[in-house]
Amino acid sequence: MTSPRTPHRRAVIDVGTNSVKLLVADVTLDSVEPICEFASQTRLGSQLYSGMTLSDSAITRTAKAVTAFASKARELGASEVRVIATSAAREASNADALAAAIRDSAGLEIAILEGDTEAELAFYGVATDPKLEGKPLIVIDVGGGSTQVTLGYATTVIFTKSLQLGAVRLLETLNPPDPPAQADLDRCRSMIRSVLSNGLKRELSKALARFPANPESFASGGTASVLAAMHLGLTSFDRSKIESVAFSSADLAQWVERLWKLPVKDRRLISGLPPERADVIITGVAILAGAAEFFGINKLRVSTRGLRFGALVR
C-alpha cells in the first residue's frame, strides 16, 4: 500500500483571466515540492467585460498555451495533469468554446472553479508553508478577474468570499489614458472601496468576531509576487526572497502613487516587472493597497503558493 507520505509527481495548469500558469510538483498529503513553474500571458479576459464573451483569438492563444504546458508536464513525468479555470471562464457565456478548444488541442478537460472554491484553494495553497501550521490567516488573492478573501487556520476555512474585482477587469472598466491622471486613480480607489465594502462588510464583521486578533495576513497571486519582485529589484524568480517581503500600508501607497504617475513605456523598465504586465500592474497594486486599507493590515506578507499549490494538495 502506498504511503500518503510517498510523493507523487502531479501538474496543474491554471487558466486565469490574465495568464495561463503551470506548476509541476512532487506532492504528498500536505506538502508541495515544486519541480518547475511557467507562465504565459494570454489575456483570456481581454474585452470580456463589454459583452461577457471570450474572443476567438483569446481562446486560441489560451488553448495553445495549455497544450504546450501539458506537453511539458508529461515530459517532466507528471502522472496527472489537471486543468482549472477561474474568473474569465466562470463568467463567460461561451466558456464551452474554451473547453472544446482545450479538449481538441490538449486532450484535457477543464474544471471551471466556483469563486468560493477558488478562494479556498488559494488559502490552502498558502497554508502549505509549514511555518504557518495552526496559525490564524487572512489570505487575499488578487487575480485578473476576481479577488478572493479567505480567513481560517491551516486546515480549516471559516470565511471565504470571491469578489468581482480583478486587475484586468478594473483596467478595462476604467480605461485610463497613458499615463493616467490623478482623477483616474481617485476613481479607481473609489471603485475598489465600493466593491470591498458592499461585498464584505456585513459578512466579514461576523467572521472577524470569532477570529483571533492580529492574524497573519498574506497576499497571493501574480500581482503580489510581481510587486515583491519589483520591491526587491529581482531579475529572476526567487521564491525565498519574494516570500521574505512584507509590505506596510505606506509601502503599498507609495507603489500605487509611483506606478500611476508613469506611462506604460517607463513602467516596462522597472526591474522585476514583466513588460507584458506593465499595463495591468497599476490596477492590481491598487487592489492590494485598497484591501490592506480595508482590513487595517499594517504588514501584508507575500506568498507564492496560492491557487495552484492548493489545487495539487486538495
C-alpha positions as CSV (number, residue, x, y, z in Angstrom):
1,M,0.0,0.0,0.0
2,T,1.3,3.4,-0.9
3,S,2.0,5.7,2.0
4,P,0.4,9.2,1.9
5,R,3.9,10.5,2.5
6,T,5.1,9.0,-0.8
7,P,5.5,11.9,-3.2
8,H,3.5,11.8,-6.5
9,R,4.5,14.0,-9.4
10,R,1.5,16.0,-10.5
11,A,0.8,19.1,-12.6
12,V,-1.8,21.7,-12.6
13,I,-2.5,24.2,-15.4
14,D,-4.3,27.3,-14.2
15,V,-6.2,29.1,-16.9
16,G,-6.6,32.6,-15.5
17,T,-8.1,35.9,-16.8
18,N,-4.6,37.3,-17.4
19,S,-2.3,34.3,-17.9
20,V,-2.0,30.6,-18.0
21,K,0.3,29.1,-15.5
22,L,1.9,25.6,-15.0
23,L,3.1,24.1,-11.8
24,V,4.7,20.6,-11.8
25,A,5.4,19.4,-8.3
26,D,6.1,16.3,-6.1
27,V,3.1,16.2,-3.8
28,T,2.4,14.3,-0.6
29,L,-0.6,14.6,1.7
30,D,0.1,18.1,2.9
31,S,3.2,19.4,1.1
32,V,4.2,20.5,-2.4
33,E,7.7,20.5,-3.7
34,P,7.9,22.5,-7.0
35,I,9.8,21.0,-9.9
36,C,9.0,23.7,-12.4
37,E,6.7,26.7,-12.9
38,F,5.9,28.6,-16.1
39,A,3.6,31.3,-17.1
40,S,2.3,32.6,-20.4
41,Q,0.2,35.8,-20.6
42,T,-2.7,35.0,-23.0
43,R,-5.1,37.7,-21.5
44,L,-8.1,35.4,-21.8
45,G,-10.3,38.1,-20.3
46,S,-9.3,40.8,-22.8
47,Q,-12.5,42.6,-24.0
48,L,-14.6,40.1,-22.0
49,Y,-16.4,42.6,-19.8
50,S,-18.1,44.6,-22.5
51,G,-20.2,41.6,-23.6
52,M,-19.2,38.7,-21.3
53,T,-17.9,36.7,-24.3
54,L,-14.4,35.3,-24.8
55,S,-12.9,36.4,-28.1
56,D,-11.8,33.7,-30.6
57,S,-8.3,35.0,-30.5
58,A,-8.1,34.8,-26.7
59,I,-9.4,31.2,-26.8
60,T,-6.9,30.2,-29.4
61,R,-4.0,31.8,-27.5
62,T,-5.1,30.1,-24.3
63,A,-5.6,26.6,-25.8
64,K,-2.2,26.8,-27.4
65,A,-0.6,27.7,-24.0
66,V,-2.4,24.9,-22.2
67,T,-1.3,22.4,-24.9
68,A,2.4,23.4,-24.6
69,F,2.2,23.2,-20.8
70,A,0.5,19.8,-20.8
71,S,3.3,18.5,-23.0
72,K,6.0,20.0,-20.7
73,A,4.3,18.4,-17.7
74,R,4.3,15.0,-19.3
75,E,8.0,15.4,-20.3
76,L,8.8,16.0,-16.6
77,G,7.0,12.8,-15.6
78,A,3.7,14.1,-14.2
79,S,1.3,11.2,-13.8
80,E,-1.7,13.6,-13.5
81,V,-2.3,16.9,-15.3
82,R,-5.2,18.9,-14.0
83,V,-6.6,22.0,-15.8
84,I,-8.5,24.5,-13.8
85,A,-10.1,27.8,-14.9
86,T,-11.2,30.8,-12.9
87,S,-13.0,34.1,-13.3
88,A,-13.0,34.7,-17.0
89,A,-14.2,31.2,-17.8
90,R,-16.6,31.3,-14.9
91,E,-18.4,34.3,-16.2
92,A,-18.1,34.0,-19.9
93,S,-21.2,33.0,-21.8
94,N,-19.1,30.9,-24.2
95,A,-16.9,29.0,-21.8
96,D,-17.9,25.8,-23.6
97,A,-15.9,27.1,-26.6
98,L,-12.9,27.4,-24.5
99,A,-13.4,23.9,-23.0
100,A,-13.8,22.5,-26.5
101,A,-10.7,24.2,-27.8
102,I,-8.6,22.8,-24.9
103,R,-10.1,19.4,-25.3
104,D,-9.3,19.3,-29.0
105,S,-5.8,20.7,-28.7
106,A,-4.6,19.2,-25.4
107,G,-6.9,16.3,-24.9
108,L,-7.7,17.5,-21.4
109,E,-11.0,18.6,-19.7
110,I,-11.1,21.8,-17.7
111,A,-12.7,22.3,-14.3
112,I,-14.2,25.8,-14.0
113,L,-13.9,26.7,-10.4
114,E,-16.7,28.4,-8.5
115,G,-15.5,31.6,-6.7
116,D,-15.6,30.2,-3.2
117,T,-13.7,27.1,-4.4
118,E,-11.0,29.3,-5.9
119,A,-10.7,31.2,-2.7
120,E,-10.4,28.1,-0.6
121,L,-7.8,26.6,-2.8
122,A,-5.7,29.8,-2.8
123,F,-5.9,29.7,1.1
124,Y,-4.9,26.0,1.3
125,G,-2.1,26.7,-1.1
126,V,-0.7,29.5,1.1
127,A,-1.1,27.2,4.1
128,T,1.2,24.5,2.6
129,D,4.0,26.6,4.1
130,P,4.9,24.5,7.1
131,K,5.8,27.7,9.1
132,L,2.1,28.6,9.1
133,E,0.7,25.4,10.7
134,G,-2.1,26.2,13.2
135,K,-1.9,30.0,12.7
136,P,-4.8,32.2,12.0
137,L,-4.5,33.6,8.5
138,I,-6.1,36.1,6.2
139,V,-5.3,35.4,2.5
140,I,-6.1,38.0,-0.2
141,D,-5.7,36.6,-3.7
142,V,-5.8,39.2,-6.5
143,G,-6.4,37.8,-9.9
144,G,-7.2,39.2,-13.3
145,G,-10.9,39.0,-13.0
146,S,-11.6,38.5,-9.3
147,T,-10.2,38.9,-5.8
148,Q,-10.6,36.2,-3.2
149,V,-10.6,36.8,0.5
150,T,-10.4,33.9,3.0
151,L,-10.0,33.6,6.8
152,G,-9.0,30.5,8.6
153,Y,-6.4,28.2,10.0
154,A,-4.0,26.0,8.1
155,T,-6.6,23.2,7.8
156,T,-9.9,25.0,8.4
157,V,-11.6,27.8,6.5
158,I,-14.1,29.9,8.4
159,F,-14.9,32.6,5.9
160,T,-14.5,32.9,2.2
161,K,-15.6,35.4,-0.5
162,S,-14.9,35.9,-4.1
163,L,-15.4,39.4,-5.4
164,Q,-15.8,40.7,-9.0
165,L,-12.7,42.8,-8.6
166,G,-9.6,42.0,-10.6
167,A,-6.7,43.7,-12.3
168,V,-7.8,43.1,-15.9
169,R,-11.5,43.7,-15.2
170,L,-10.7,47.0,-13.4
171,L,-8.3,48.2,-16.0
172,E,-10.8,47.6,-18.8
173,T,-13.6,49.2,-16.8
174,L,-11.6,52.4,-16.1
175,N,-9.8,52.5,-19.4
176,P,-7.4,55.3,-18.2
177,P,-5.2,57.4,-20.5
178,D,-1.5,56.8,-20.7
179,P,-0.2,58.0,-18.3
180,P,-3.3,58.0,-16.0
181,A,-4.4,61.3,-14.4
182,Q,-5.0,61.8,-10.7
183,A,-8.7,61.7,-11.3
184,D,-8.4,58.2,-12.8
185,L,-6.6,57.0,-9.7
186,D,-9.2,58.6,-7.5
187,R,-11.9,56.8,-9.5
188,C,-10.0,53.5,-9.2
189,R,-9.7,53.8,-5.4
190,S,-13.4,54.7,-5.1
191,M,-14.5,51.6,-7.1
192,I,-12.2,49.3,-5.0
193,R,-13.6,50.7,-1.8
194,S,-17.2,50.3,-3.0
195,V,-16.7,46.7,-4.1
196,L,-14.9,45.7,-0.8
197,S,-17.5,47.5,1.4
198,N,-20.6,46.2,-0.4
199,G,-19.2,42.7,-0.9
200,L,-17.6,42.1,2.5
201,K,-18.7,44.5,5.3
202,R,-21.6,42.7,6.9
203,E,-20.4,39.1,6.4
204,L,-16.9,39.9,7.3
205,S,-17.7,41.5,10.6
206,K,-19.4,38.3,11.8
207,A,-16.4,36.2,10.8
208,L,-13.9,38.5,12.4
209,A,-15.9,38.5,15.7
210,R,-14.9,34.8,16.1
211,F,-11.4,35.1,14.8
212,P,-8.3,35.9,16.8
213,A,-6.9,39.4,16.8
214,N,-3.8,40.1,14.7
215,P,-3.9,37.2,12.3
216,E,-1.1,36.9,9.8
217,S,-2.1,38.5,6.5
218,F,-0.9,37.2,3.1
219,A,-1.3,38.3,-0.5
220,S,-1.1,35.6,-3.2
221,G,-1.5,35.7,-6.9
222,G,0.6,37.2,-9.7
223,T,0.2,40.8,-8.7
224,A,1.6,40.2,-5.2
225,S,4.6,38.1,-6.5
226,V,5.4,40.7,-9.2
227,L,5.2,43.6,-6.8
228,A,7.5,41.8,-4.4
229,A,10.0,41.2,-7.2
230,M,9.8,44.9,-8.1
231,H,10.2,45.9,-4.5
232,L,13.5,43.9,-4.4
233,G,14.6,44.7,-7.9
234,L,14.8,41.0,-8.9
235,T,15.6,40.0,-12.4
236,S,14.6,36.3,-12.0
237,F,12.1,34.4,-9.8
238,D,13.3,33.6,-6.3
239,R,10.7,32.1,-4.1
240,S,12.6,32.6,-0.8
241,K,13.3,36.2,-1.5
242,I,9.8,37.0,-2.7
243,E,8.3,35.3,0.4
244,S,10.6,37.4,2.7
245,V,8.7,40.6,1.6
246,A,6.2,42.2,3.9
247,F,4.5,45.4,2.7
248,S,3.4,48.1,5.1
249,S,0.4,50.2,4.2
250,A,2.9,53.0,3.4
251,D,4.9,50.8,1.1
252,L,1.7,49.9,-0.9
253,A,0.6,53.5,-1.1
254,Q,4.0,54.6,-2.4
255,W,4.0,51.9,-5.1
256,V,0.5,52.9,-6.2
257,E,1.5,56.6,-6.5
258,R,4.7,55.8,-8.3
259,L,3.1,53.4,-10.9
260,W,0.1,55.6,-11.6
261,K,2.3,58.5,-12.5
262,L,4.4,56.6,-15.1
263,P,3.5,55.9,-18.7
264,V,3.5,52.2,-19.8
265,K,6.8,52.6,-21.6
266,D,8.5,53.7,-18.3
267,R,6.8,51.0,-16.3
268,R,8.3,48.4,-18.6
269,L,11.8,49.5,-17.5
270,I,11.2,48.6,-13.8
271,S,13.2,45.6,-12.6
272,G,11.0,42.7,-11.6
273,L,8.0,43.8,-13.7
274,P,7.5,41.6,-16.8
275,P,6.9,44.1,-19.7
276,E,3.7,42.4,-20.6
277,R,2.3,43.2,-17.2
278,A,3.1,46.9,-17.4
279,D,-0.4,47.9,-18.1
280,V,-2.4,45.8,-15.7
281,I,0.0,46.2,-12.7
282,I,-1.4,49.6,-11.8
283,T,-4.9,48.2,-11.0
284,G,-3.6,45.1,-9.4
285,V,-1.4,47.0,-6.9
286,A,-4.3,49.4,-6.3
287,I,-6.5,46.5,-5.3
288,L,-3.8,45.2,-2.9
289,A,-3.4,48.6,-1.3
290,G,-7.2,49.0,-1.1
291,A,-7.6,45.6,0.6
292,A,-4.9,46.3,3.1
293,E,-6.6,49.6,4.0
294,F,-10.0,47.9,4.2
295,F,-8.7,45.2,6.6
296,G,-6.4,47.6,8.6
297,I,-3.4,45.5,7.7
298,N,-0.1,47.0,8.5
299,K,2.0,44.1,7.5
300,L,1.0,42.2,4.3
301,R,3.3,39.3,3.6
302,V,3.6,37.7,0.1
303,S,3.1,34.1,-0.7
304,T,4.0,32.4,-4.0
305,R,2.0,29.3,-3.0
306,G,-1.7,30.2,-3.7
307,L,-4.2,28.6,-6.1
308,R,-2.0,26.1,-7.9
309,F,-0.5,24.7,-4.7
310,G,-3.9,24.3,-3.2
311,A,-5.2,22.6,-6.3
312,L,-2.5,19.9,-6.0
313,V,-3.0,19.1,-2.3
314,R,-6.8,19.3,-2.4
